[in-house]
Amino acid sequence: MRLENHLDRNAIGHLLAAARVDAWGVAANAPRLPLAPELPRAISILMHLRPAALAGLAFGPSRAYFDEYTRLNEALAHAAHALADELQSHGHQAIVVPPTGSDRNYFPHKTAATSAGLGWIGKTALFVSEAFGPSVRLATVFTDLELTPGSPIQDGRCEDCTACVTACPVGAGKDVTWRAGMSLDELFAVDACRDHLRSYEEFGRICGVCIGACPLSRSN
């Protein structure tokens, strides 16, 4: 999809809608986000998993979940590169960070997403969208295009819910409410989760139990 000569927020919204992106937002990259390139804006883009793919996740990942995870990674990468191409065709810099699992990348997409105001971090360290819960995938495009950033979300909004903590097969969640700047270890037992994922080699070391357990995932 080619845009008009003037590239602004409205035009970007049309491009991303055509690529079937479910939500997007802009984060300021100043101070610089962890592991981010040196461009002033981060465009966070989000797609949500089809509800049918979440069926049966209480018992671990399924082929349907793995296939949907893979499909969304490919769709997000396509949307991100289409956006970057358009930005570059208008004389702007653009750097794509593809979805986690689709390439070697270390930038934490959920940092851009919370900074853009798209959601918060839940009690098992997942990004949680108010609209879709944690049943989403994320990608990020950094650019020098001047865009007004969203209002960052600074605190978790899971309140008293512990569904993901209870469901985790290895008890990795610590039932702690996230706040911006918190170290991951304060929130979540990373090593326990990582060790558990080794049992899911068939599915690329993804689990999804906590995603399926979240009431916000089940309501969409």
Backbone as a ProteinNet text record, in pm:
[ID]
protein_1_A
[PRIMARY]
MRLENHLDRNAIGHLLAAARVDAWGVAANAPRLPLAPELPRAISILMHLRPAALAGLAFGPSRAYFDEYTRLNEALAHAAHALADELQSHGHQAIVVPPTGSDRNYFPHKTAATSAGLGWIGKTALFVSEAFGPSVRLATVFTDLELTPGSPIQDGRCEDCTACVTACPVGAGKDVTWRAGMSLDELFAVDACRDHLRSYEEFGRICGVCIGACPLSRSN
[TERTIARY]
84.3	0	87.5	74.6	151.8	72.5	139.6	76.3	97.8	25	42.9	178.8	212.2	342.4	361.3	251.8	261.7	244.4	344.9	341.1	317.5	202.1	169.3	102.6	53.9	-5.2	-126.5	-208	-326.5	-287.9	-188.6	-144	-84.7	-6.9	50.3	-61.2	-163.2	-275.7	-344.3	-361.4	-422.9	-335.9	-204.9	-114.5	-120.9	-116.2	-115.6	-250.9	-358.8	-490.5	-499.7	-444.4	-444.5	-364.3	-262.3	-180.8	-241.9	-363	-438.4	-372.8	-304.5	-253.4	-370.5	-379.2	-493.9	-480.7	-359.9	-337.1	-193.1	-169.8	-34.1	-24.5	97	119.5	262.9	291.1	422.1	483.9	608	682.8	799.5	827.2	947.6	1068.4	1173.3	1297.2	1399.5	1352.4	1438.1	1378	1447.1	1577.8	1569.6	1681.4	1686	1636.2	1544.5	1491.2	1600.8	1593.9	1698.7	1720	1843.8	1886.5	1826.3	1772.8	1709.9	1812.7	1788.3	1874.9	1855	1943.7	1942.2	1856.1	1727.3	1629.4	1523.3	1464.5	1385.8	1247.1	1192.5	1058	1056.1	971.3	946.9	799.1	768	629.5	605.9	521.8	490.7	365.2	372.4	256.4	218.9	88.9	34.3	-68.7	-62.8	-167.5	-207.2	-336.4	-379.8	-405.6	-386.5	-404	-552.2	-584.7	-721.9	-759.9	-878.4	-918.8	-910.5	-939	-937	-799	-695.2	-558.3	-525.4	-606.3	-579	-639.9	-724.6	-791.5	-689.1	-702.8	-616.2	-482.9	-457.2	-327	-303.7	-407.4	-388.3	-295.4	-282.2	-199.8	-67.9	-38.6	84.3	54.1	158.1	137.2	80.7	3	-55.9	-4.2	-29.2	8.1	-67.5	-194.7	-273	-213.4	-170.3	-109.7	23.5	105.8	234.6	216.3	119.4	95.1	47	-38.9	-87.6	23.9	107	223.5	314.2	338.1	423	357.6	226.9	154.9	162.6	140.4	144.4	284.4	385.7	522.3	547.7	502.8	522.9	442.2	316.9	231.5	284.9	332.1	388.3	516.8	601.4	724.7	692.8	593.2	552.7	502.6	416.8	363.4	473.9	565.6	674.4	764.4	795.4	882	809.4	677.7	601.5	603.4	588.3	594.3	733	836.2	973.2	1002.4	956.1	976.5	910.5	790.3	719.3	789.4	834.2	909	1034.7	1106.3	1230.1	1202	1089.6	1056.4	1023.3	989.7	962.9	1085	1200.8	1324.1	1355.1	1283.7	1306.6	1387.5	1457.7	1525.1	1423.8	1448.8	1359.9	1438.7	1422.5	1486.2	1378.3	1367.5	1268.3	1329.3	1258.1	1290.6	1176.2	1199.7	1090.8	1043.6	931.2	880.2	981.6	979.3	1065.8	1038.4	1143.5	1128.3	1138.6	1127.4	1134.4	1273.1	1361.5	1496	1576.6	1706.4	1788.3	1764.5	1698.9	1685.5	1676.2	1719.2	1727.3	1645.4	1592.6	1513.6	1382	1344.5	1219.7	1099.9	1024.2	910.3	811.7	795.7	696.2	735.7	864	906	852.3	861.6	805	653.2	590.9	444.8	390.3	454.5	409.3	440	553.2	589.5	495.4	437.5	341.3	199.8	181	49.2	-44.2	8.9	-75.2	-113.7	-46.3	-76.4	28.7	30.8	120.9	186.5	266.5	330.1	256.8	219.2	144.9	234.5	173.3	243.7	330.8	324.6	422.2	505.9	524.3	614.6	569.3	442.4	387.5	339.2	348.6	278.6	129.3	50.2	-95	-164.2	-238.4	-320.9	-457.8	-509.4	-642.3	-748.2	-729.8	-827.4	-816	-693.6	-671.7	-600.4	-567.6	-489.7	-349.7	-289.1	-154.9	-153	-269.5	-274.2	-243.4	-123.9	-81.6	63.9	103.3	243.1	277.3	404.2	448.5	567.8	578.5	698.6	717.9	835.3	867	942.7	907.3	980.3	1030	1161.3	1220.6	1236.6	1213.2	1218.9	1256.1	1294.9	1318.6	1201.2	1092.2	972.4	916.5	886.5	834.2	687.1	660.1	524.5	501.9	382.5	351.9	341.6	422.2	416.4	292.4	255	145.5	189	93.4	122.6	165.4	286.9	335.2	248.3	234.3	171	282.3	272	380.1	359.1	236.6	206	114.9	127.3	41.3	-103.2	-195.6	-337.7	-410.4	-336.9	-397.3	-469.1	-440.9	-503.4	-486.8	-595.8	-585.7	-583.9	-593.9	-596.9	-462.4	-467.7	-346.6	-359.7	-446.8	-473.9	-347.4	-263	-141.9	-40.9	-33.2	59.5	20.8	-108	-157.8	-137.9	-154.7	-148.8	-7.7	92.8	229.9	278	321.2	361.6	482.5	563.9	684.5	682.5	567.7	556.3	648.8	667.5	763.3	713.2	582.1	527	534.5	561	579	463.1	353.5	237	278	357.8	404.5	347.8	298.9	248.1	363.9	367.5	474.1	467.9	583.9	596.1	712.9	703.8	808	942.8	1045.3	1180.2	1213.3	1114.4	1137.6	1225.3	1317.7	1398.2	1311.6	1342.1	1263.1	1267.8	1380	1393.6	1300.4	1265.3	1171.5	1031.8	1001.1	866.9	849.6	958.1	942.6	1070.7	1055.9	1170.9	1207.9	1294.6	1328.3	1389.6	1482.4	1551.4	1455.3	1360.7	1263.4	1180	1138.4	1061.7	1146.7	1268.9	1356.2	1385.6	1408.8	1435.2	1313.4	1195.8	1072.7	1050.9	1085.2	1062.8	1143.8	1250.8	1330.9	1250.9	1144.1	1062.3	969.3	970	882.2	962.7	1063.5	1145.4	1061.7	963.1	878.5	809.9	781.7	709.9	799.7	928.7	1019.1	1038.6	1022.6	1040.8	945.7	820.4	716	616.9	552.9	463.2	319.1	287.5	154.2	53.3	91.1	-3.7	-57.8	30.1	-15	-99.6	-73.4	-155.2	-298.2	-310.3	-441.9	-518.5	-446.4	-511.6	-568.2	-518	-559	-705	-785.5	-926.1	-943.1	-848.1	-858.8	-838.1	-756.7	-741.4	-871.1	-932.9	-1053	-1175.2	-1169.8	-1286	-1283.9	-1179.8	-1169.6	-1162.2
-119.6	0	124.3	207.8	331.9	444.4	527.4	639.5	765.9	870.1	998.5	1058.2	1171.6	1231.8	1269.9	1307.1	1347	1225	1195.3	1078.6	1126.3	1090.5	1130.4	1013.9	1040.3	935	871.5	952.6	900.7	807.2	847.2	763.8	632.6	638.6	516.7	424.9	483.7	403.5	328.9	394.4	328.3	213.5	236.7	130.9	9.2	33.2	-77.3	-148.1	-73.8	-137.1	-229.5	-185.3	-268.7	-396.4	-389.2	-506.3	-589.4	-553.3	-625.6	-619.3	-509.6	-485.1	-446.8	-508.5	-486.5	-360.9	-322.8	-201.8	-157.3	-27.8	23.5	152.3	188	309.9	355.6	474.4	535.7	559.4	520.6	543.4	636.1	722.8	805.9	720.4	731.9	658.4	751.4	827.5	919.7	939	896	831.6	700	659.8	544.2	419	348.6	224.2	117.2	19.9	-83.1	-154.3	-156.8	-227.9	-171.5	-50.5	10.2	81	88.4	169.6	317.6	400.3	543.1	620.4	593.9	671.4	718.7	835.7	898	840.5	761.6	708.7	557.5	489.9	346.8	327.8	267.6	236	89.3	67.5	-66.7	-115.5	-235.2	-289.9	-425	-453	-566.8	-640	-772.4	-857.4	-959.7	-995.4	-1090.5	-1228.3	-1329.1	-1467.7	-1501.1	-1584.3	-1631.4	-1712.8	-1688.5	-1758.4	-1910.1	-1965.9	-2111.5	-2169.8	-2090	-2138.8	-2154.8	-2094.7	-2100.7	-2223.4	-2295.2	-2411.3	-2516.6	-2565.4	-2672.6	-2628.1	-2497.9	-2451.7	-2480.9	-2515.6	-2551.6	-2670.7	-2749	-2869.9	-2853.4	-2731.2	-2706.5	-2668.5	-2634.4	-2587.3	-2696.4	-2653.4	-2743.6	-2707.6	-2794.8	-2764.2	-2640.7	-2627.6	-2511.6	-2382	-2384.8	-2265.3	-2233.7	-2333.7	-2312.7	-2256.5	-2310.9	-2262.8	-2117.5	-2083.3	-1945.8	-1850.2	-1892.9	-1815.3	-1786.3	-1888.1	-1873.5	-1782.1	-1798.9	-1715.7	-1568.2	-1539.2	-1400	-1341	-1419.7	-1370.1	-1327.8	-1410	-1378.8	-1256.2	-1247.8	-1135	-1004.3	-1009.9	-890.1	-845.3	-940.9	-906.1	-839.9	-892.8	-834	-691.4	-670.7	-537	-439.2	-485.5	-399	-357.1	-451.6	-418.7	-328.2	-347.7	-259.3	-116.6	-103.1	29.2	90.5	11.3	62.4	105.9	26.9	63.9	198.3	218.9	344	461.6	441.2	546.3	584.2	484.7	509.6	575.6	539.7	601.3	749.1	790.5	931.4	1001.1	935.2	997.7	984.4	895.2	876.8	749.7	749.3	627.8	532.4	404.5	304.7	176.8	122.1	-4	-97.1	-214.3	-312.6	-407.5	-425.9	-533.9	-634.2	-749.9	-844.9	-910.5	-982	-1048.4	-1144.2	-1156	-1251.5	-1391	-1463.1	-1598.9	-1607.4	-1492.6	-1495.5	-1461	-1414.9	-1374.9	-1353.6	-1332.1	-1297.7	-1150.6	-1126	-988.5	-987.8	-879.7	-872.5	-758	-672.2	-562.5	-615.8	-578.4	-626.4	-547.2	-605.4	-536.8	-483.7	-557	-513.8	-381.8	-347.1	-217.4	-105.1	-121.1	-20.5	-15.9	-133.5	-138.4	-71.1	-94	-25.7	123.4	158.3	299.1	372.6	299.2	358.2	361.7	301.5	301.6	193.6	87.9	-18.7	-122.9	-126	-225.3	-223.4	-329.9	-337.5	-475.5	-499.4	-629	-703.4	-828	-907.7	-979.7	-1066.7	-1129	-1247.5	-1288.2	-1385.4	-1322.1	-1190.2	-1113.1	-1104.1	-1133.3	-1118.1	-975.3	-928.2	-804.5	-834.1	-745.5	-763.6	-643.7	-670	-568.7	-567.8	-448.3	-441.5	-500.9	-489.1	-541.1	-691	-744.5	-883	-966.9	-908.8	-982.1	-1010.2	-1119.8	-1153.4	-1235.1	-1257.9	-1340.4	-1256.3	-1197	-1107.8	-1136.2	-1086.2	-1084.2	-939.3	-904.6	-767.2	-757.3	-644.9	-607.8	-457.5	-408	-266.5	-211.8	-90.5	-19.2	111.7	130.6	255.7	350.2	478.1	575.6	713.5	800.6	940.5	1028.9	969.7	1047.4	1105.9	1234	1299.9	1262.1	1184.8	1143.4	1169.1	1208.9	1232.2	1099.5	1078.1	949.8	938.1	813.5	788	808.5	792.2	805.7	670.5	658.2	529	476.5	344.8	279	236.9	275.9	261.5	149.7	100.3	0.7	-108	-228.7	-338.6	-314	-371.8	-352.5	-485.6	-586	-717.3	-724.9	-629.6	-620	-750.9	-810.2	-930.5	-1060.5	-1052.5	-1174.4	-1247.2	-1377.7	-1461.4	-1582.1	-1572.3	-1687	-1739.4	-1650.3	-1694.7	-1752.4	-1693.4	-1742.2	-1883.8	-1904.6	-2035.8	-2140.5	-2099.4	-2194.7	-2236.4	-2154.2	-2182.4	-2317.3	-2407.9	-2542.8	-2544.7	-2438.3	-2437	-2324.6	-2260	-2155.8	-2038.3	-1998.4	-1891.4	-1753.9	-1732.5	-1604.3	-1586.5	-1464.8	-1438.2	-1360.4	-1344.6	-1268.2	-1128.4	-1064.1	-928.2	-836.7	-721	-625	-548.6	-551.4	-485.9	-334.5	-273.9	-128.8	-101.2	3.8	37.1	51	-8.2	-3.5	-119.6	-202.1	-318.1	-420.2	-482	-587.3	-711.2	-784.8	-903.8	-1005.1	-1017.7	-1115	-1085.8	-960.2	-925.9	-978.1	-992.6	-1026.5	-1174.7	-1238.1	-1364.8	-1447.2	-1579.3	-1669.9	-1711.7	-1633.9	-1654	-1791.4	-1833.4	-1959.9	-2078.7	-2073.7	-2182.7	-2193.9	-2080.7	-2080.4	-2131.3	-2081.3	-2120.5	-2270.8	-2324.3	-2468.3	-2548.9	-2501.6	-2572.1	-2572.1	-2461.6	-2451.2	-2553.3	-2604.1	-2705.4	-2833	-2853.1	-2972.3	-2957.7	-2837.3	-2811.6	-2783.3	-2862	-2844	-2853.8	-2941.5	-2961	-2831.2	-2745.5	-2621.9	-2498.9	-2517.5	-2404.3	-2340.7	-2420.5	-2372.5	-2258.3	-2274.6	-2184.2	-2266.1	-2201.6	-2273.3	-2226.1	-2106.9	-2050.7	-2080.2	-2158.8	-2193.4	-2067.9	-1973.4	-1852.1	-1764	-1767.7	-1691.4	-1745.7	-1876.8	-1939.1	-1920.6	-1904.6	-1893.1	-1753.4	-1651.7	-1514.2	-1490.3	-1437.2	-1408.9	-1313.2	-1221.9	-1129.5	-1201.2	-1306.8	-1386.6	-1459.3	-1514.6	-1595.8	-1512.7	-1382.8	-1297.4	-1238.1	-1270.1	-1211.7	-1320.3
0	0	0	-103	-109.7	-46.1	29.8	94.3	12.3	48.9	-17.8	22.3	-38.6	-12.7	133.3	199.7	339.6	429.1	508	595.9	739.3	795.2	930.8	1002.8	1124.6	1206.3	1136.9	1073.2	1005.6	891.5	814	702.3	751.8	859.3	916.6	966.6	1028.1	1074.5	961.7	848.2	732.3	681.8	675	629.4	722.3	853	948	952.3	934.8	928.4	807.3	695	575	596	684.4	716.1	828.4	871.3	974.5	1113	1139.7	1274	1363.7	1480.8	1568.7	1654.2	1689.4	1767.9	1746.3	1761.5	1749.8	1830.6	1864.4	1940.2	1923.6	1974	1958.2	2095.3	2110.3	2233.9	2206.5	2299.9	2291.9	2329	2249.9	2277.6	2342	2440.7	2514	2653.6	2757.4	2750.2	2672.8	2618	2529.7	2599.8	2533.8	2587.4	2588.3	2679	2687.7	2554.7	2508.4	2388.4	2259.2	2265.9	2148.5	2061.4	1930.2	1843.6	1873.4	1819.8	1850.9	1751.2	1754.2	1678.8	1778	1757.7	1864.4	1890.2	1798.4	1817.2	1793.1	1870.4	1851.8	1823.3	1710.2	1676.1	1713.5	1812.5	1860.1	1788.9	1729.1	1658.9	1718.7	1717.9	1792.6	1708.1	1711.9	1655.5	1761.2	1763.3	1865.7	1806.8	1890.1	1848	1834.1	1738.5	1723.1	1846.6	1901.7	2025.2	2016.3	1900.3	1886.7	1913.9	1891.1	1912.3	2059.3	2146.6	2289.9	2356	2284.5	2342.4	2385	2505.9	2553.2	2608.6	2616.7	2664.5	2812.6	2885.4	3026.7	3041.3	2934.9	2939	2864.2	2824	2750.1	2606.4	2528	2391.1	2301.1	2202.5	2105.1	1966.5	1870.9	1733.4	1683.4	1721.1	1678	1732.5	1858.8	1918.5	1850.5	1828.1	1762.5	1621.6	1547.5	1411.2	1411.6	1508.7	1516.8	1558.4	1649.8	1694.2	1573.6	1492.9	1375	1272	1252.2	1155.3	1193.6	1321.2	1364.5	1354.8	1385.3	1368.7	1224.7	1131.2	989.6	948.3	995.5	959.5	1018.5	1141.9	1205.7	1136.8	1102.1	1031.7	898.2	828.5	700.3	720.7	821.4	847.8	887.2	971.1	1016.5	901	812.7	698.7	598.5	582.6	494.6	548.7	680	741.7	725.3	749.9	736.2	592.4	496.3	356	325.1	378.3	352.7	418.7	540.7	608.9	530.4	484.4	410.9	275.3	212.4	83.4	98.2	221.5	249.2	311.1	304.3	348.4	496	566.2	709.3	734.6	844.5	887.9	951.1	936.8	996.5	1021.7	1141.3	1178.9	1234.3	1175.8	1218.2	1320.9	1431.4	1524.4	1512.8	1450	1425.1	1553.8	1546.9	1667.2	1728.1	1857.9	1926.9	1873.4	1844.2	1792.7	1642.6	1571.9	1426.4	1374.3	1462.6	1422.3	1549.4	1534.1	1650.3	1683.4	1795.4	1839.4	1990.8	2048.7	2193.4	2251.4	2165.9	2218	2275.3	2398.5	2458.1	2406.1	2315.2	2253.6	2357.2	2467.4	2566	2631.2	2630.3	2683.1	2595	2463.7	2373.1	2385.7	2398.3	2404.8	2531.2	2645.4	2767.4	2760.5	2702.6	2689.2	2593.8	2498.5	2404.8	2461.7	2580.3	2643.3	2594.7	2533.1	2480.1	2584.5	2698.3	2800.7	2909.5	2988.6	3103.7	3109.2	3209.8	3228.6	3339.5	3311.7	3407.7	3506.6	3587	3699	3659.6	3532.2	3481.5	3370.9	3380.7	3294.2	3149.2	3122.9	2989.2	2968.1	2844.3	2809.9	2806.5	2865.8	2873	2809	2703.8	2639.9	2706.9	2734.9	2797	2706.1	2575.6	2480.2	2459.3	2458.4	2418.8	2523.9	2637.6	2736.5	2685	2729.8	2683.4	2553.9	2494.8	2373.2	2250	2250.5	2143.3	2107.8	1992.4	1950.5	1915.8	1930.5	1914	1819.1	1752	1676.9	1696.1	1660	1680.8	1560.2	1521.2	1416.6	1476	1475.7	1521.8	1403.5	1428.8	1320.1	1372.4	1279.3	1313.8	1273.5	1223.4	1193.7	1323.1	1322	1441.3	1460.1	1564.9	1599.2	1748	1784.7	1925	1997.7	2102	2173.4	2260.5	2288.4	2380.1	2524.2	2615.1	2758.2	2813.3	2863.5	2913.3	3027.3	3033.2	3147.3	3242	3366.3	3462.3	3564	3575.7	3678.7	3622.4	3677.4	3638.2	3678.2	3600.7	3625.8	3644.3	3687.7	3709.5	3844.9	3930.9	4063	4140.4	4187.8	4271.4	4191.9	4059.6	3978.4	3985.9	4006.4	4010.1	3917.1	3816.8	3730	3663.7	3611.8	3542.9	3641.3	3760.4	3862.8	3904.3	3925.4	3967.3	3858.8	3733.8	3622.7	3585.8	3616.8	3572.3	3624.2	3535.7	3577.9	3671.4	3668.4	3751.7	3855	3871.9	3972.8	3950.9	3825.1	3795.3	3837.6	3836.9	3878.1	4029	4073	4216.4	4277.4	4202.9	4248.9	4294	4210.5	4237.1	4129	4167.2	4070.5	4006.7	3875.8	3800	3814.3	3813.4	3799.6	3704.8	3629.2	3531.9	3600.4	3540.8	3596.6	3687.2	3720.3	3805.9	3733.2	3804	3742.4	3721.8	3617	3585.5	3698.3	3763.5	3871.7	3989.6	4009.2	4116.2	4087.4	3960.8	3916.5	3885.6	3838.5	3767.6	3778.2	3797	3802.9	3660.3	3599.7	3458.5	3434.1	3517.2	3495.1	3503	3594.2	3606.1	3479.2	3426.8	3302.1	3186.4	3175.3	3064.8	3068.2	3185.4	3197	3153.9	3192.9	3156.6	3005.2	2939.7	2795.9	2716.9	2775	2705	2679.5	2753.9	2732.6	2612.7	2551.8	2437.9	2311.5	2287.1	2167.3	2040	2039.7	1921.3	1880.8	1980.3	1955.2	1968.3	1944.4	1945	2081.3	2186.7	2324	2359	2322.4	2369.4	2449.8	2546.9	2637.3	2618.9	2669.8	2650	2759.1	2861.3	2967.1	3034.5	3066.4	3136.2	3045	2915.3	2820.5	2819	2810.9	2808	2938.4	3050.4	3182.1	3207.5	3140.3	3169.1	3133.2	3224.7	3192.3	3075.6	3055	2942.4	2808.9	2807.5	2685.7	2653.8	2756.4	2735.3	2699.5	2729.6	2701.1	2561.4	2483.6	2348.1	2242.7
[MASK]
++++++++++++++++++++++++++++++++++++++++++++++++++++++++++++++++++++++++++++++++++++++++++++++++++++++++++++++++++++++++++++++++++++++++++++++++++++++++++++++++++++++++++++++++++++++++++++++++++++++++++++++++++++++++++++

